[in-house]
């Protein structure tokens, strides 16, 4: 269960980073440099899609980690009940 909880914490951190990166990207700012995409000669639409996709992936990973934690809790509770 500890591993699952750690996985949730790491996934939450990754989600938070992806969320804020996406927020900046949607405003036209490169999160890695703080400069506008246009000033860096980057395709704004492509960059925005990439950061949005990264956020979706982070959200999916977080959901999977939370599900695994819930499964671990059920397994732990069942083991306790069988022991009693």
N, C-alpha and C positions, 0 to 999 in steps of 0.2 A: 504494500500500500504506500510505503514511503517513496518508492520509485515513481509510482503513478502521481503522487502529489508533487514531487519534484518536476515531473514532466509537465504538469499543469502550470506550475510557476514559470518554467522556461517558455512554455507556449504563450503564457500571458505577456511575458516580456517581449517576445517576438511580435505578438499581435500589437502591442502598444507602439513599438517602433514602426511597424508597417502602417499602423493607423496614422501616426503623425507624419510619416514620410508621404503617405497618400494625400493628406490634407495640404501639405506644402506643394506637392506636385499638381494637385488640382487648381491651385492658385498660380501655377506657372513658374514655381521656384524649384530648382534642383535641390533636394534635401541634402545631398552630399556636399554641395559647395555653397548653398545659400544664394546663388546667382539665378537670374531668370534663364529659362531654357533658350529663349531667343538670343540672349547675349552669349550663350555658349554654342550657338549654331546647332541646337538640337531640335528635332521634330517634337514639338510640344504634345501633339496628340499621341504619338507613340510612347513618349515618356509617361504621360498620364495613364495610358492603358497598362503599361508595365507596372506602375505602382499600384494601380487598382487591382491588377491580377495578384500581385504580391500580398495585398491585404486579404483578398479572397482565400488565398492559400493559407495564410496565417490564421484566418478565422476557421477554416476547415481543420487545421492541425490542432487548434485550441479545442474545438468541439470533440475531436477524437480523443484528445488527452483527458478531457472531462469525463467522457464516456468510460474510458478505461479506469479512471479513478472510481467511478460509481460501481463498476464491475468488481473492482478490488475490495470495495467496502462490503458488497454483498457476499463475496467469497469469505472475507474475514468474519462477518457476522454469522454465516453458516458454519464456519469452522468452530466458532465459539459455542454455538448451540449444540453441535455434535459432541463437543468435549464435555458439556455439562450433563 
